[in-house]
Amino acid sequence: MEVVKVIILLLIGFVILVKSADVFVDAVSSIATNFKMSKMMIALTVAAFGTCAPELAISFNSIATGSGDIALANVVGSNIVNILLIIGIAACISPIKVKHEVTKKELPILLVITSMFTLSIISHYIGGIHSDFILTRQDGVIFLCFFAMFMFYIISVVKSKQDFFDREKPKYGIIKSILLTIICCIMIIFSSDLVVDNAKVLAEILNVSTKVITMTVVVIGTSLPEMTMTVVAAKKGEFDIALGNIIGTNIFNIGVVLGLPLLIFGGFSSTNFNLIDIIFVHIAAFTLYIFAKNDKVLSKIEGAIMISLFVIYYAYIFAT
């Protein structure tokens, strides 16, 4: 009976998640159109921050309770899943058109911040006396500073009005679209928590290891909002929202999801991750940048390659 209850709650969570994401994409698109703002800018902020709430809560709890591995898995796993799996799936469903500005600005910013995160951890690993990764409060400050630079860029773009006009009629009025965005954000977070919590219980019932739970149930579970929102946006042809949501989410993951708890609670060490895990975060961001810059389209073939890289990485996780 316990298993049946957990499965039912999982299904309810998935249904709410998918429907909320569907409405959320329309609401965000309407906000952009009503304010004559770029959909990319809205997706990089409102959508990305809203869907990162579960990861932020988990990072705070894990670092505060001395479980730094979970916090690091959140960022490492989420950033890999967001790019290789989610964008890969979205591209396979519908090739994603990438604007020139994205390959010149947003994607390079993501690549720089990801490189900074990767080098920061590797430097501790190589230069330290320990065999594990060590993150410090100073790292948290650096991550937050890079995030602040990203936010300064977003604000400067909005003020310059360089990427503003979407000549289409909004689906919702301004008040309704804002209310729906807030409500859907809440429902997405609630349903994501419902899915993750019950998936954890199911994994415990099935005696799945803690490492597998962290990198599958927690990481993939908390990425469900990004997955449903990105796939739905791609199917609707809202490519700016589909790509902007992932770019903003990955930057937010490094800058705030990891940086803010580090700043508040101090550093932590991790023994369950190695150089391959950390380097793969950079590989994911670099692959996205190269594919997008190549011909300004993420094709179905490129999406399949990204999914293949994801499968290879997760096969490695299960094998070690």
HELIX and SHEET records of a PDB file:
HELIX    1   1 GLU A    2  ASN A   34  1                                  33    
HELIX    2   2 LYS A   39  ILE A   42  1                                   4    
HELIX    3   3 ALA A   43  ALA A   47  3                                   5    
HELIX    4   4 ALA A   48  THR A   51  1                                   4    
HELIX    5   5 ALA A   53  ALA A   64  1                                  12    
HELIX    6   6 GLY A   68  ILE A   80  1                                  13    
HELIX    7   7 VAL A   81  ILE A   87  3                                   7    
HELIX    8   8 GLY A   88  ILE A   93  1                                   6    
HELIX    9   9 HIS A  100  GLU A  101  1                                   2    
HELIX   10  10 VAL A  102  GLU A  106  3                                   5    
HELIX   11  11 LEU A  107  GLY A  127  1                                  21    
HELIX   12  12 ARG A  137  SER A  160  1                                  24    
HELIX   13  13 ILE A  174  ILE A  205  1                                  32    
HELIX   14  14 THR A  210  VAL A  212  1                                   3    
HELIX   15  15 ILE A  213  VAL A  218  3                                   6    
HELIX   16  16 VAL A  219  THR A  222  1                                   4    
HELIX   17  17 LEU A  224  LYS A  235  1                                  12    
HELIX   18  18 PHE A  239  PHE A  252  1                                  14    
HELIX   19  19 ASN A  253  LEU A  258  3                                   6    
HELIX   20  20 GLY A  259  PHE A  265  1                                   7    
HELIX   21  21 LEU A  275  ASP A  295  1                                  21    
HELIX   22  22 LYS A  300  ALA A  319  1                                  20    
SHEET    1   A 2 ILE A  96  LYS A  97  0                                        
SHEET    2   A 2 VAL A 297  LEU A 298 -1                                        
SHEET    1   B 2 PHE A 133  LEU A 135  0                                        
SHEET    2   B 2 PHE A 268  SER A 270 -1                                        
END                                                                             
